[in-house]
Amino acid sequence: MPEVVDQVALARLYGEPLFAMPTDLYIPPDALEVFLEAFEGPLDLLLYLIRKQNFNILDIPMLSVTRQYLSYVDEIRSRNLELAAEYLLMAAMLIEIKSRMLLPPKKQAEGEEAEDPRAELVRRLLEYEQMKLAAQGLGAVPQYGRDFIKAQVFIEQALQPRFPDVEMSELQEAWRDILKRAKLVQTHKITREELSVREYMSAILKRLQGRRFVEFEDIFEPEKGSTVLVVTFIALLELAKETLIEITQAEAFAPIYVRLSYTPV
């Protein structure tokens, strides 16, 4: 056996690493401890002794169980006084039960059976076993983080954006801007024209045909004067009223757009 294997200790004595086997090997009696069974308390130990030897829990042989129990308590007293305290309390209870069983039973009324000194201990053992089995059943249930983990899947969904509705005040402001531009190019020539709102409605629909969006300002022709602008604006409102067009914008204070509200055949 090599003395050092990749600088890993061959053994540990009282927590100190040994990198070489000692020539005169001596292991103190308390350097090595082996615990074959671990119990969660006095009731757990008692239940183990009873079930291991197939004793009837309703008719516990107190002499045999008490002897085995006390031998285990003697082992742990030399190692852990705090742990032995609760076991000693149970040992005293077992000795008391055994002594009561040696005494003549108390006289009972006619028709009543004498009370068994082991009855209280049996009740506690049965309740403890029931809780222990229930805890084992819960422990066998798959637990998050121990037996499985939660899978997280991110799915990107392409949603069609919904544009906000155009407020009346914004539409009025856009209309005022168009009127201001029309006044800059207006002339003093006075003529009489008969303008048809239906004709301008048809003209607007043709202009929007095949186009996804048209800016609100591009619908109008300021160079033709304010009369044409008024008729065009009325035609635009009629189309919106008949839901033949949609007036929308991407966000507040953004440019206003006009589009067809139906798909032409």
NUSE-86838 format. One line per field, with one value per residue (C-alpha): chain; x, y, z. Coordinates in Angstrom, 3 decimals, padded with zeros to 6 digits, m for minus. Layout:
chaine [A	...];
c1 [X	...];
c2 [Y	...];
c3 [Z	...];
//
This chain:
chaine [A	A	A	A	A	A	A	A	A	A	A	A	A	A	A	A	A	A	A	A	A	A	A	A	A	A	A	A	A	A	A	A	A	A	A	A	A	A	A	A	A	A	A	A	A	A	A	A	A	A	A	A	A	A	A	A	A	A	A	A	A	A	A	A	A	A	A	A	A	A	A	A	A	A	A	A	A	A	A	A	A	A	A	A	A	A	A	A	A	A	A	A	A	A	A	A	A	A	A	A	A	A	A	A	A	A	A	A	A	A	A	A	A	A	A	A	A	A	A	A	A	A	A	A	A	A	A	A	A	A	A	A	A	A	A	A	A	A	A	A	A	A	A	A	A	A	A	A	A	A	A	A	A	A	A	A	A	A	A	A	A	A	A	A	A	A	A	A	A	A	A	A	A	A	A	A	A	A	A	A	A	A	A	A	A	A	A	A	A	A	A	A	A	A	A	A	A	A	A	A	A	A	A	A	A	A	A	A	A	A	A	A	A	A	A	A	A	A	A	A	A	A	A	A	A	A	A	A	A	A	A	A	A	A	A	A	A	A	A	A	A	A	A	A	A	A	A	A	A	A	A	A	A	A	A	A	A	A	A	A	A	A	A	A	A];
c1 [000.000	001.555	002.160	000.511	m001.963	m002.414	m001.929	m005.121	m005.059	m005.171	m007.127	m008.097	m007.437	m009.380	m009.921	m006.233	m005.220	m002.723	m000.689	001.301	000.469	002.027	004.552	003.111	m000.630	m002.734	m006.409	m007.781	m011.035	m013.018	m011.566	m014.023	m017.756	m020.331	m024.052	m026.117	m029.481	m030.596	m033.764	m035.748	m036.694	m037.687	m040.985	m039.163	m036.731	m039.534	m041.501	m038.374	m037.762	m041.387	m041.698	m038.255	m039.174	m042.799	m044.221	m047.932	m048.129	m051.328	m049.533	m045.962	m043.551	m042.276	m039.343	m037.701	m038.428	m037.246	m033.994	m033.199	m034.196	m031.937	m028.974	m029.361	m029.661	m026.435	m024.686	m025.772	m025.266	m021.499	m021.595	m024.356	m025.860	m028.400	m029.652	m029.789	m032.008	m035.228	m034.419	m033.915	m037.373	m038.909	m036.792	m038.268	m041.749	m041.022	m039.708	m042.804	m045.094	m043.171	m043.428	m047.169	m047.635	m045.954	m048.396	m051.863	m054.467	m056.738	m060.216	m062.745	m066.492	m068.371	m068.338	m065.342	m061.939	m058.793	m056.888	m053.763	m050.696	m049.479	m052.591	m051.247	m047.930	m049.730	m051.899	m048.850	m047.029	m049.996	m050.403	m046.681	m046.665	m049.649	m047.926	m044.664	m046.384	m048.190	m044.875	m043.308	m046.225	m045.799	m042.063	m042.695	m044.746	m042.645	m041.479	m040.542	m036.797	m036.047	m037.666	m038.547	m038.089	m040.484	m039.892	m040.203	m041.090	m041.263	m043.538	m043.433	m046.775	m047.050	m050.044	m051.559	m051.108	m054.285	m053.986	m055.633	m058.753	m058.380	m059.858	m062.151	m059.866	m056.913	m058.998	m060.045	m056.446	m055.380	m058.251	m057.197	m053.665	m055.036	m057.175	m054.143	m052.228	m055.191	m055.337	m051.734	m052.495	m056.022	m056.880	m059.506	m061.095	m064.748	m066.393	m069.448	m068.959	m071.377	m069.464	m070.873	m069.989	m070.647	m068.141	m065.469	m066.363	m065.745	m062.529	m061.243	m062.072	m060.214	m057.255	m057.128	m057.512	m054.475	m052.736	m052.327	m052.270	m052.557	m051.702	m054.658	m053.099	m052.483	m056.222	m056.715	m055.630	m055.023	m054.264	m057.932	m059.142	m061.029	m064.342	m062.906	m061.253	m064.597	m066.339	m063.451	m063.571	m067.363	m066.881	m064.218	m066.570	m069.374	m067.090	m066.050	m069.707	m070.558	m067.511	m066.013	m062.734	m060.807	m059.051	m056.286	m052.838	m050.039	m049.962	m051.002	m049.791	m048.598	m049.542	m053.117	m053.654	m056.623	m057.181	m059.926	m061.856	m062.596	m060.618	m061.569	m062.378];
c2 [000.000	003.344	005.868	008.787	008.574	011.967	013.684	012.056	010.887	007.140	007.526	010.009	009.671	012.088	014.213	014.431	013.041	010.193	010.193	007.059	003.845	003.797	001.055	000.389	000.583	001.127	002.025	003.395	001.822	005.054	005.908	003.715	003.603	001.674	002.304	m000.437	001.066	004.673	005.481	008.703	008.244	005.765	004.822	004.153	001.826	m000.019	m000.449	m001.769	m004.370	m005.527	m005.745	m007.316	m010.276	m010.485	m009.844	m009.170	m005.455	m006.045	m008.609	m007.305	m009.629	m006.901	m008.883	m009.568	m006.118	m004.298	m006.284	m005.504	m001.880	m001.398	m002.961	m000.390	002.455	001.325	001.626	005.199	006.452	006.226	008.349	010.912	011.872	014.281	011.592	009.008	011.185	010.621	006.926	006.657	008.145	005.436	002.810	003.942	003.622	000.061	m000.957	000.523	m001.389	m004.598	m004.089	m003.408	m006.618	m008.552	m007.165	m008.634	m006.814	m004.315	m005.450	m004.312	m004.165	m007.261	m007.772	m005.462	m006.696	m005.663	m002.812	m003.929	m001.865	m002.042	m000.396	003.179	002.052	000.046	003.053	005.312	002.704	002.241	006.001	006.412	003.576	005.106	008.493	006.867	004.958	008.128	010.019	007.264	007.451	011.207	010.775	008.351	010.951	012.664	016.031	019.101	019.675	016.140	013.795	016.180	019.757	022.126	022.644	026.183	026.697	030.144	030.440	033.575	034.483	036.944	039.119	041.546	045.045	046.890	050.550	053.026	054.860	058.409	061.002	063.678	066.435	065.003	064.776	068.403	069.497	067.697	069.361	072.822	072.236	071.393	074.533	076.629	075.199	075.815	079.499	079.927	078.904	080.275	082.763	085.469	083.999	083.451	080.613	078.514	074.804	072.048	069.473	066.035	064.384	060.968	061.650	062.553	059.475	057.337	059.229	058.583	054.875	054.654	056.447	053.969	050.980	048.697	050.758	049.673	053.104	056.663	059.644	061.822	064.883	063.128	062.618	066.351	068.655	072.095	073.660	073.250	075.553	075.336	074.382	071.167	070.536	070.865	068.494	066.019	066.152	065.574	062.648	061.254	061.496	059.801	056.911	056.526	056.644	053.866	051.881	051.778	053.248	053.294	056.300	055.248	056.050	053.974	055.850	059.097	062.248	060.059	060.782	059.869	057.293	056.241	052.789	050.635	048.637	045.808	043.624	044.297	041.324];
c3 [000.000	m000.986	001.758	m000.084	m002.942	m004.645	m001.285	000.042	003.662	004.136	007.385	010.084	013.797	016.057	012.969	012.075	008.638	008.406	005.199	006.124	007.873	011.388	012.061	015.505	014.834	017.928	017.846	021.161	022.327	021.860	018.450	016.593	017.319	015.333	015.772	014.168	015.040	015.516	017.425	017.633	021.279	023.988	022.316	019.069	020.866	022.664	019.457	017.717	020.443	020.341	016.558	016.089	018.320	017.118	020.562	020.875	021.608	023.625	025.817	026.220	028.109	030.419	031.811	028.458	027.018	030.147	030.243	026.605	027.027	030.057	028.261	025.479	028.003	029.677	026.317	025.649	029.220	028.810	025.642	025.892	029.244	027.714	025.355	028.160	030.373	028.429	028.071	031.851	032.396	030.247	032.027	035.343	033.864	032.663	036.082	037.722	035.366	036.038	039.814	039.599	037.656	040.493	043.046	043.538	041.423	043.106	043.921	041.334	041.368	040.341	036.569	035.976	034.894	036.723	035.094	033.207	034.284	030.666	029.218	029.184	027.661	024.969	024.100	023.704	021.605	019.256	018.794	018.159	015.607	013.822	013.566	012.463	009.646	008.565	008.481	006.387	003.990	003.632	003.172	000.304	m001.564	m004.270	m003.021	m005.011	m004.897	m003.670	m006.208	m009.006	m010.129	m011.806	m015.504	m016.758	m020.408	m021.958	m025.009	m027.084	m028.585	m031.418	m030.593	m033.052	m031.623	m030.763	m031.560	m029.200	m030.309	m031.573	m029.244	m030.663	m029.384	m031.321	m034.482	m034.073	m033.573	m036.745	m038.616	m037.397	m038.667	m042.114	m042.123	m041.233	m044.176	m046.480	m045.530	m046.574	m050.169	m050.555	m053.322	m053.633	m056.725	m056.019	m057.883	m057.355	m057.273	m056.607	m054.611	m053.873	m050.567	m052.125	m054.886	m052.362	m050.297	m053.372	m054.108	m050.570	m050.840	m054.154	m052.650	m049.775	m052.071	m051.949	m049.285	m045.675	m044.053	m045.325	m043.181	m042.238	m043.795	m047.156	m047.628	m048.156	m050.981	m049.445	m052.829	m053.871	m051.142	m047.907	m049.601	m050.941	m047.597	m045.790	m048.199	m047.937	m044.145	m044.163	m046.558	m044.219	m041.241	m043.197	m044.120	m040.480	m039.408	m041.867	m040.589	m044.070	m042.788	m039.519	m038.053	m035.690	m034.335	m032.824	m029.509	m027.911	m029.766	m032.659	m036.303	m037.251	m039.981	m042.089	m043.499	m044.953	m042.382	m044.799	m047.177	m050.806	m053.015];
//
